Amino acid sequence: MSALGIIFSNIHDDNVPELTAKRTMGSIPFGGRYRLIDFPLSSMVNSQISKVGVITKNNYQSLMDHVGSGKDWDLARKNGGLILLPPFFSKESGSLYQTRLEALKGIVGFLSHSYEEYVVLTDCDCVYAMDYNKVISYHAENDADVTMVYRSAVDNASKNAYIVTDETGRITEIVAEDKASANKERNYVVNVFVMKRTFLINLITDAISHGHHHFLQVMTDSMRSLRLFGYKFDGYIATMDSMLTYYNSNMQLLDEKVRNELFTENAVYTKVRDSAPTKYGNAAVVENSLIADGCVIEGEVRNSILFRGVKVGRGAVISNAILMQDTQVLENATVNCIIADKNVLIREKSVLSGSKEHPFYLAKNSRA
């Protein structure tokens, strides 16, 4: 079964405005060396999906720099491969697209000129390793019009909608986030959808002609006439819908069980950067941390994630922190529960501390 991949790189930017001020959701750094788009993109490559369109909107320069021609994902090809789909200007609204359905309207031509039978639609707000072939097979076996992937969880803070299914897996109800009751297990949609390409084109055309603007609303309004099915994903998945969930999801990588589940069974590819090995000074202390290549550590690092090129000076103490690429912590500084964006400088003897419930954020290129 041939499939086409569509990735939305900007849909959830408003959930983490601090991190998306100068980048897309898809290009947010994660886990020491990755970007969020690496996870759905790698899952597509591992599922033998060789044609992937990435829908952009704004602030996508860093995304273009990261994915490039798609070479690092084996998607630099004459036919298919990785295709960036730039934003379109809507004459009706007088602005760029605002919703998933409006974004899809702008790529109808791309869909029409493709030949693959199925389409896998996914966002960049989740970290997982998913076999999309299993979802497509489930979709075909049930003769479904649309299959939505969901996770079962008790998550009072989730901003995603949830679904209700019958014993066959068919969706009987789609409920918006604000209607969810507390402390009850729900089937939360993870924004991975499978359908036939021709069906998607007809769905977009019909929805726009009737004045619809929201993808899930179309599903809700057409529930009786469409065969909507839910596919339960039981693997590890983390959703970035706030700075706190971003922080916690990174910290979960310090658990070996989580790392094995996310990275062992399926490879996660990213842009290759040639760096020297990390250098550890004589007084360096590192405990329970992920350290990328190219770092220089002369102080103490505990329960933290350091991206490439981070420098930790003598006497500096790093705890429960996420330090992104090329951040410098000078001598005798102390940081705890912070998220430092790229190229941050933390001066000598500075003391910066947030909490595990409210991590302190330092913007890109800032000085503290």
C-alpha positions as CSV (number, residue, x, y, z in Angstrom):
1,M,0.0,0.0,0.0
2,S,1.5,3.3,-1.1
3,A,1.2,6.3,1.2
4,L,1.9,10.0,1.1
5,G,3.0,11.9,4.3
6,I,1.8,15.3,5.2
7,I,3.3,17.1,8.3
8,F,2.0,20.3,9.8
9,S,4.9,22.2,11.1
10,N,3.1,25.3,12.6
11,I,-0.3,24.1,13.8
12,H,0.5,24.2,17.6
13,D,2.9,27.2,17.8
14,D,0.6,29.0,20.2
15,N,0.9,26.3,22.8
16,V,4.6,27.1,23.5
17,P,5.0,30.8,22.3
18,E,8.3,31.2,24.1
19,L,9.9,28.5,22.0
20,T,8.2,29.4,18.7
21,A,8.8,33.1,18.7
22,K,11.5,32.6,16.1
23,R,10.9,29.0,14.9
24,T,8.1,26.6,14.0
25,M,6.8,23.9,16.4
26,G,8.6,21.4,14.2
27,S,12.0,22.9,14.7
28,I,11.9,23.1,18.5
29,P,15.0,21.3,19.9
30,F,14.4,18.2,21.9
31,G,16.4,15.6,23.7
32,G,19.9,16.9,23.2
33,R,20.2,16.6,19.4
34,Y,16.8,16.3,17.8
35,R,14.0,18.6,16.6
36,L,10.4,17.8,17.1
37,I,9.8,17.2,13.4
38,D,12.4,14.4,13.5
39,F,10.0,12.0,15.2
40,P,7.0,12.0,12.8
41,L,9.4,12.3,9.8
42,S,11.5,9.4,11.0
43,S,8.4,7.3,11.6
44,M,7.3,8.0,8.0
45,V,10.7,6.9,6.7
46,N,10.7,3.8,8.8
47,S,7.2,3.1,7.5
48,Q,8.5,3.2,3.9
49,I,6.8,6.5,3.1
50,S,9.1,8.1,0.6
51,K,7.2,11.2,-0.3
52,V,6.5,13.7,2.5
53,G,5.1,17.2,2.2
54,V,5.8,19.6,5.1
55,I,3.3,22.4,5.4
56,T,4.8,25.7,6.7
57,K,3.4,29.0,7.7
58,N,5.9,31.4,9.3
59,N,9.2,31.5,11.1
60,Y,10.3,28.4,9.1
61,Q,13.9,29.4,8.2
62,S,15.3,27.2,11.0
63,L,13.1,24.4,9.8
64,M,14.5,24.7,6.3
65,D,18.0,24.8,7.6
66,H,17.3,21.6,9.6
67,V,15.6,19.4,7.1
68,G,17.4,20.8,4.0
69,S,16.9,18.5,1.0
70,G,16.0,15.6,3.3
71,K,19.3,13.9,2.8
72,D,19.7,12.9,6.4
73,W,16.3,11.0,6.2
74,D,17.1,9.5,2.8
75,L,14.5,11.7,1.2
76,A,16.7,13.6,-1.3
77,R,15.2,12.1,-4.4
78,K,14.2,13.0,-7.9
79,N,10.8,11.5,-7.5
80,G,9.0,12.1,-4.3
81,G,11.3,12.8,-1.3
82,L,10.9,15.7,1.1
83,I,8.9,18.7,-0.2
84,L,8.4,21.9,1.6
85,L,4.9,23.4,1.0
86,P,5.1,27.2,1.7
87,P,2.2,29.1,3.1
88,F,-0.6,30.6,0.9
89,F,-2.4,33.8,1.3
90,S,-6.2,33.5,1.5
91,K,-8.0,36.1,-0.4
92,E,-11.2,35.4,1.5
93,S,-9.7,35.9,5.0
94,G,-7.0,38.4,4.0
95,S,-4.4,36.4,5.9
96,L,-2.4,33.2,6.0
97,Y,-4.3,30.0,6.9
98,Q,-5.5,29.8,10.5
99,T,-6.7,26.2,10.8
100,R,-5.7,22.7,9.6
101,L,-8.5,22.6,7.0
102,E,-7.5,26.0,5.6
103,A,-3.9,24.7,5.4
104,L,-5.0,21.7,3.5
105,K,-7.0,23.8,1.1
106,G,-3.7,25.4,0.0
107,I,-2.2,22.0,-1.0
108,V,-5.1,20.5,-3.0
109,G,-3.0,20.9,-6.1
110,F,-0.1,19.0,-4.5
111,L,-2.5,16.2,-3.5
112,S,-4.1,16.1,-6.9
113,H,-0.7,15.6,-8.7
114,S,0.3,12.8,-6.3
115,Y,-0.5,9.2,-7.0
116,E,-0.3,7.4,-3.6
117,E,-3.4,5.7,-2.5
118,Y,-3.3,6.8,1.2
119,V,-2.4,9.9,3.1
120,V,-1.0,10.1,6.6
121,L,-1.5,13.5,8.2
122,T,0.4,14.3,11.4
123,D,1.5,17.3,13.5
124,C,4.8,18.1,15.2
125,D,3.6,18.4,18.8
126,C,4.2,14.8,19.8
127,V,7.3,12.6,20.4
128,Y,6.9,9.0,19.5
129,A,8.1,6.1,17.3
130,M,5.0,4.9,15.4
131,D,4.6,2.3,12.6
132,Y,2.2,4.0,10.3
133,N,1.9,0.8,8.2
134,K,-0.1,-0.7,11.1
135,V,-2.4,2.3,11.2
136,I,-2.9,2.0,7.4
137,S,-3.6,-1.7,7.6
138,Y,-6.1,-1.2,10.4
139,H,-7.7,1.5,8.3
140,A,-8.0,-0.8,5.2
141,E,-9.3,-3.7,7.3
142,N,-12.2,-1.7,8.6
143,D,-13.0,-0.1,5.3
144,A,-12.8,3.3,7.1
145,D,-13.1,6.7,5.6
146,V,-10.9,8.3,8.3
147,T,-8.8,6.7,11.0
148,M,-7.7,8.8,14.0
149,V,-4.9,7.7,16.3
150,Y,-5.5,8.1,20.0
151,R,-3.9,7.4,23.3
152,S,-5.7,6.4,26.5
153,A,-4.7,8.5,29.5
154,V,-5.9,10.5,32.5
155,D,-4.7,13.9,31.5
156,N,-6.5,16.8,32.9
157,A,-4.1,19.3,31.3
158,S,-4.4,18.0,27.7
159,K,-5.5,20.5,25.1
160,N,-6.5,17.8,22.6
161,A,-10.0,16.6,21.8
162,Y,-10.9,13.1,22.8
163,I,-13.1,10.4,21.2
164,V,-15.5,7.8,22.3
165,T,-15.6,4.4,20.4
166,D,-17.8,1.4,20.3
167,E,-16.7,-2.2,20.6
168,T,-15.7,-2.3,17.0
169,G,-13.5,0.7,17.2
170,R,-15.8,3.0,15.3
171,I,-15.9,6.5,16.7
172,T,-19.3,7.5,18.1
173,E,-18.4,10.9,19.6
174,I,-15.7,13.6,19.3
175,V,-15.5,15.9,22.3
176,A,-13.6,19.2,22.4
177,E,-11.0,19.7,25.2
178,D,-13.1,22.2,27.2
179,K,-15.8,19.6,27.7
180,A,-13.5,17.0,29.3
181,S,-14.2,16.1,32.9
182,A,-11.4,15.7,35.4
183,N,-9.8,12.5,36.7
184,K,-11.2,10.2,34.1
185,E,-9.4,8.2,31.4
186,R,-10.0,9.5,28.0
187,N,-9.0,8.5,24.4
188,Y,-7.1,11.6,23.5
189,V,-6.6,12.3,19.8
190,V,-2.9,12.6,18.9
191,N,-3.5,14.3,15.6
192,V,-2.4,11.5,13.3
193,F,-5.0,10.8,10.6
194,V,-5.1,8.2,7.8
195,M,-7.5,8.3,4.8
196,K,-7.4,7.8,1.1
197,R,-5.9,10.6,-1.0
198,T,-9.0,11.0,-3.2
199,F,-11.2,11.0,-0.2
200,L,-9.2,13.8,1.4
201,I,-9.4,15.9,-1.7
202,N,-13.1,15.5,-1.9
203,L,-13.4,16.2,1.9
204,I,-11.4,19.5,1.6
205,T,-13.4,20.7,-1.4
206,D,-16.8,19.9,0.1
207,A,-15.9,21.3,3.5
208,I,-14.6,24.6,2.1
209,S,-17.7,25.0,-0.2
210,H,-19.9,24.7,2.9
211,G,-18.0,27.2,4.8
212,H,-16.3,24.9,7.3
213,H,-13.0,26.0,8.8
214,H,-12.1,23.2,11.3
215,F,-11.0,19.7,10.4
216,L,-12.4,17.9,13.5
217,Q,-15.7,19.8,13.2
218,V,-16.2,18.4,9.7
219,M,-15.6,14.9,11.2
220,T,-18.1,15.6,14.0
221,D,-20.8,17.0,11.6
222,S,-20.4,14.0,9.3
223,M,-20.1,11.3,11.9
224,R,-23.3,9.5,10.8
225,S,-22.4,9.4,7.1
226,L,-18.7,8.6,7.5
227,R,-17.0,5.6,8.8
228,L,-14.7,7.0,11.4
229,F,-12.4,4.7,13.4
230,G,-10.0,5.1,16.2
231,Y,-6.6,3.3,16.4
232,K,-5.2,3.0,19.8
233,F,-1.4,3.6,20.1
234,D,0.1,1.9,23.1
235,G,3.7,3.0,22.7
236,Y,5.5,5.8,24.4
237,I,4.1,9.2,23.4
238,A,4.6,12.7,24.8
239,T,2.6,15.8,23.8
240,M,4.1,19.3,23.9
241,D,1.2,21.5,24.7
242,S,2.9,23.8,27.2
243,M,6.3,24.7,28.5
244,L,5.8,22.4,31.4
245,T,5.0,19.4,29.2
246,Y,8.0,20.2,27.1
247,Y,10.2,20.3,30.1
248,N,8.8,17.1,31.6
249,S,9.0,15.3,28.3
250,N,12.7,16.1,28.0
251,M,13.3,15.0,31.6
252,Q,11.6,11.7,30.9
253,L,14.4,10.8,28.6
254,L,16.6,10.4,31.6
255,D,14.7,7.2,32.3
256,E,16.4,4.4,30.4
257,K,13.1,2.6,29.9
258,V,11.7,5.6,28.0
259,R,14.9,6.0,25.9
260,N,14.8,2.3,24.9
261,E,11.1,2.5,23.9
262,L,11.6,5.6,21.9
263,F,14.9,5.0,20.2
264,T,15.7,1.2,20.2
265,E,13.0,-0.4,18.1
266,N,12.9,2.4,15.4
267,A,15.7,4.7,14.4
268,V,15.1,8.5,14.9
269,Y,17.1,10.4,12.3
270,T,18.2,14.0,12.5
271,K,20.5,16.5,10.8
272,V,24.1,15.3,11.1
273,R,26.5,17.7,12.6
274,D,30.2,16.7,12.9
275,S,31.4,17.5,16.3
276,A,34.3,16.5,18.5
277,P,33.6,14.3,21.5
278,T,32.6,16.0,24.7
279,K,35.5,17.1,26.9
280,Y,35.4,16.5,30.6
281,G,37.7,18.4,33.0
282,N,39.5,16.9,36.0
283,A,36.9,18.4,38.4
284,A,33.9,17.5,36.2
285,V,30.9,15.6,37.8
286,V,28.1,14.3,35.7
287,E,25.2,12.3,37.0
288,N,22.1,11.0,35.3
289,S,22.3,13.3,32.3
290,L,22.2,13.3,28.5
291,I,25.3,15.0,27.1
292,A,25.5,15.7,23.3
293,D,28.8,15.9,21.3
294,G,31.0,19.0,21.4
295,C,30.4,20.0,25.0
296,V,33.1,21.1,27.4
297,I,32.3,20.3,31.1
298,E,34.5,21.5,33.9
299,G,31.8,21.8,36.6
300,E,28.9,19.7,37.9
301,V,25.9,18.5,35.8
302,R,23.1,16.5,37.4
303,N,19.7,15.3,36.0
304,S,20.1,17.6,33.0
305,I,20.1,17.6,29.2
306,L,22.9,19.4,27.4
307,F,22.7,20.0,23.6
308,R,25.7,20.2,21.3
309,G,28.4,22.8,22.1
310,V,27.4,23.6,25.6
311,K,30.2,24.8,27.9
312,V,30.1,24.5,31.7
313,G,32.8,26.4,33.6
314,R,34.7,25.5,36.7
315,G,32.7,25.5,39.9
316,A,29.4,25.8,38.0
317,V,26.5,23.6,39.1
318,I,23.8,22.5,36.7
319,S,20.7,20.7,38.1
320,N,17.4,19.6,36.4
321,A,18.1,21.9,33.4
322,I,17.8,21.9,29.7
323,L,20.6,23.8,28.0
324,M,20.3,24.1,24.2
325,Q,23.0,24.4,21.6
326,D,26.1,26.6,22.3
327,T,24.8,27.8,25.7
328,Q,27.6,28.9,28.1
329,V,27.5,28.6,31.9
330,L,30.5,30.5,33.3
331,E,32.5,29.8,36.4
332,N,30.7,29.3,39.8
333,A,27.3,29.9,38.3
334,T,24.4,27.9,39.7
335,V,21.3,27.0,37.7
336,N,18.3,24.8,38.6
337,C,15.1,23.9,36.7
338,I,15.8,26.2,33.8
339,I,15.3,25.9,30.0
340,A,18.0,27.9,28.2
341,D,17.5,28.4,24.5
342,K,20.3,28.4,22.0
343,N,23.4,30.6,22.5
344,V,22.5,31.8,26.0
345,L,25.2,33.2,28.3
346,I,24.9,32.7,32.0
347,R,27.5,34.9,33.7
348,E,29.9,34.1,36.5
349,K,28.4,33.5,40.0
350,S,24.9,33.9,38.7
351,V,22.2,32.0,40.5
352,L,19.1,31.1,38.5
353,S,16.4,28.8,39.6
354,G,12.9,27.8,38.7
355,S,10.9,24.9,39.9
356,K,9.9,21.5,38.4
357,E,6.3,22.9,38.2
358,H,7.4,26.2,36.7
359,P,10.8,25.9,34.9
360,F,12.5,29.3,34.2
361,Y,13.0,30.1,30.6
362,L,15.9,32.0,29.0
363,A,15.3,33.2,25.5
364,K,17.7,32.6,22.6
365,N,20.8,34.8,22.6
366,S,20.0,36.2,26.0
367,R,22.4,37.1,28.8
368,A,21.7,36.4,32.5
